[in-house]
Amino acid sequence: MRSSLPDLLADLVNLLPQDERALVYRLAKGYQGSLVITSRERGAARRLARKLPRTFRYRDEDGTLVADRNVLAQLESVVVQDGDEALSGTGTCAQIVAAQEQGDHRRALALFEENGGVYFIHFHGNDACLDVLNRFPRAMVDAEETLTMALAMHALKAGNVTHARYLMVQHFGDEMHSLDTVISRRESYPLAVRQFRFLMAIYEDQPIPNHLREKLFDMLAEFPIDDHLHRGSFYNAMLSVCLQRRELNEAENIAKRALYHYQQAQAHLLVFYIELHCVVFSLQRGMLSEAEHRVQAAREALDCVPFEVPADRRLMSLLEGVLAYEKGEPDHLVRFVAEEFDKFAYGEIWPAVVELALVYCSQVVSRQVGLGAAISFLDKWRVQEWRSRRFNTAITMREVELLQNANRWQAAADRLMAIQSRINLTWVETAEEALSRLVDPNEIELAMAWLRHLMQHLPRRPLLRAQVEALLRNEHIGERDRGRLRLWAAYLARVHRDMTRARHLFAALLDELARIGVVTHLLGDIGLVDALVDDKRVGPQVISTAERRAILRKLHGFAPGRETNSTVLTPQELRVLRLVAEGGTNKFVARQLRLSEVTVKFHLTNTYRKMGCQRRAEAVAAARSLGWL
């Protein structure tokens, strides 16, 4: 009697996705023991090896899929005939194209909708999706909302938000310009259209107010519980809203729901996007080990994608570079900026990922190449027409941070004053308890930038210490910003001779850094760290443990070329010299530091004497050569 084992094996193989099944057929045909895998087949080979580890093994080093010969011998007699059909290209795209070539466009549309519809591109890739869409008659594309939205999705994936908006307005009317109008007009727009308009708003970096968020969650209730693809996509878009508003606990809950639905839909590329966003909020929380876990999960999801995704591989490279940088290894991120930036910046970019790139890439370019190169890097982001006002403000804030880190305080203040916001220098100078009630992440960032400016110029200002403490009480402050505020509070406590408070805050900060492993958010304030460490009334007691000393070594390891010679100038003399170096007159410096012109001249005279200089230009040049500026 013929054994039933081969038939059982054949049935099991037929349960595999088409791309994995094709690899099995190729191996079984003549039962070869190994198969050299092309780059397009790499994801399928890795998935096959994970699913059937006793039968298949994928070797990354030489791109070879190795199989158990005994199993292949059992399969050979029953699957080769089926394999010929699989290898001939009867996959989903081939079936749609065949229907189109036969003129049966209705069947082609039905197959298109069954295999993802608007999200077809996420299951079959950019090229295959565009090829299929281009084969439909133009009149049919204009008439069918699914095809119109699929074309708009392709435009979004290519980074062309303006064209996606044009397609939607052309098909559905001018109301497509307003997300609020579309979401509110349930009787006028099908659920799929409202869902897609919400998704497009995320690509547009459009703020989502509370009243609109309530309407969006009402829309979610219209989706069937088992409509995993659309429910997952709703949570995907809402995840970006939470990250935009720095609602990290809510973002974590939303991400779990999105992951569940996408995993049920076997949408591996969309799973990758959720894991990518999870990396972002793990880093915002300052949790390095959690971010590492998420990067690994993102890598595994991307390996499961059955087609080539070069743009998403670049996103993966960015995540890996950021993680390496947090560990003190900047080379990966520097190479990414040098080699991948242009392709990365002009492709599909979600706002949360852009902000990750802005923060880390500008920081690493500034430290490894120079301030000018970092400012040039940020300027490149301004040229894309879809960028929102909020996004342009984010670029300006990165420039402010870089300039402050480089002691270009007046240039930083000029950029801050150009931002249209109620949170200006005058507001911050008089605010105290109001700082504890700020909610908007952009306003919090502006307030911190102005407080940092005041700390540099007027550290003994009585109200400043209370202002930093008020921000520390703000429940909307992120963990990384909270760490910076603790450092500022410790430094100001030292300035006001409250050494017990300074030691307590500094020790708690170093212990927290040792726990989470992230330190890069303190790089711009490394001078404050050094001031605390060098103070004999603070440093010796605080850095008494090995863990705290290790954190300080890691922090200083990010700037190996940093000038370590201490300046002979007093802090006030150094402040005066820095403003002079930016071109400030004595009158301007006096106004900025709230001194008299006579006092400014006195500080400059002492500076010239200590440095052995006769003129301003000589003193500035000498200070720069010594690394004081």
C-alpha positions, 0 to 999 in steps of 0.5 A: 500500500502506498504511504500516505506521508507524501500526500500529507506533506504535500497538503501541509506545503500547500498551506504555505504562502505562495512565495514560500511554496515556490521555494519548496517546489524548486528544492523538491524538483530533483531534490536538490539539497540547497538553493541560492536565494535572490534578494527578492526571495530572502524574506520568504526563505527566512520565514520558511526556515523559522516555520520548519526549522527541522527541515529548512535552514537559511544561511545568511552568510552566503544566502543559501536555503538548505533542506533535509534531503530525506524530506525532499525525496518524500515530497518530490513525487507529489509536489513537482507537478503542483510546483510547476504551476506555482513556478509559472506565476499564478500568484495573486498579481499574475491572476489579476493581470491575466483577468485584465488581459482577458478584458475581465476588469470586474474580476480583476477588481474583485481580486484586487479588493480581496487581496488588500484593496487600498492596502494592496501595496502593503501586501504585494509591494510598490511596483506590483501594485502600480503595475496592476493599477496602470492596467485598469482602464482610466475611466474605471479608475476614475469611477471606482473609489477603491482604485482611486484610494489605492492610487492615493496610497501609492502616492503617500508611500512615495512621499507625494502627499500633495498628489494624494490629496489632489486625487482625493479632491478630484474624485470626492470633491473639495470637502476632502480638504477638511478632515473634520467635514469628511468625518462628520458627514457619515451619510455622504462618505463611505466608511472606507473613504473616511478611514482613508482621509484620517490616514492621509491627515497623519501623512499631512502632519495635521493636528487632531483636536480632542473633539475630532478624536472623539468622532474618530473613535465613533467611526471605529465602532462602525468596523466589524470586530473581525475587520482586522486590516481596517481596525489595525489601520485606524489604530496605526493612525491614532498611534501617530496622534498619541505620539504627536501629543506625547501621550506615551501610555495611551500610545502603548495601549493603541500600539498593542491593539494595532499589532493584534489586528495586523498580525491577524491580517498577516500584514507583515509590513504594517506590523513593522510600522507599528514596531517602528513607532514603538521604538520611537516612544521607547526612546522618548521614555528613555528605555534603551532595553525596551527600544532594543527589543522593539528594534529586534521585533521590527527587524523580524517583521520586515524579514517576513515581508515577501517582496523587496522594500528598500525604503523600509530597509532604510527606516530599519537602518535608521533605527539601528543607527539610533540604537548604536548611537545611544550605546556610544557608537555614532559611526552607523548614524553618520554613515546613514546621514551621508549615504541614505539621507536623500532617499530617506527624506524624500520617501514615505515618512511618518511625522514621528519617524521624521522627528526621530531623524531630526533629533538624532541625526542633527545631534550626531552630525553636529558632534561628529562633523560640525555645527554648520553641517548640522544646520545645513542638514536641518535646512534640507528638510524645509524644502518639501512642500507638504511640511506643516507649520508644526514641522517647521517649528520642530526644525527651528527648535532643533536648530535652537538646541544645536546653537545653544549647545555650541554656545551661540546663545544670541543666534539661538535666541533670535530663532526663538523670537521668530517663532509665533507663540505666546510662549516667548521670553517675556512670558517665561520670565514672569511665569511660575505656576503656569509652567506646571500647567502647560499641556502642548508639547511644543509650548513645553519645548519652547518654555524649556529653551527659554529657561535654558537661555535664562540659566546661561545668562542669569543663573542667580535669578531668584525666580529661575529655580522655582520655575524649573521646579514648577516644570518638574511638577508638570505631568505632561513632561516626558521622561527625557525632558524630566531628566534634563530638568532634574539636572538643571534643578541640581545645578541651580541648587548648587548656584544658590548654595543648597548643597544637600538638594544639589547632591540629592537631585544629582545622585537621583538623576545618575541612578535613573540614567543607570537604570534606563541606559539612555544619556544622549539627552544630557549631552547639551548640558554636559557643562552643568554635569561637569560643574556638579562633578567638579564641585568638592561639596557635591561631586565626591559624595555623589559619584561614590558608586561604580554605577554612577561613575560608569554613567559619567564615563559613558556621557563623556564618551560621546564627546572624546574631542571635548576640551578638558582644560578648564577656563581661567575666566569666571562664569560671568566673564565667559558669558560676556565673551560669548556674546562678544564673539557673536558680534555683540556690542558692549551696550547689547551685552549689557542689555542681555545680561542686565548689567551696566556698560561699565560692568561689561567693560570691567569684565572685558578688561579682566578677560584681556588681562587673563588671556594676554590679549589687547583687543576683542578679536584676539580674545575671541580667537584665543578662546575658540582655539582653547575650546571655550567658545 
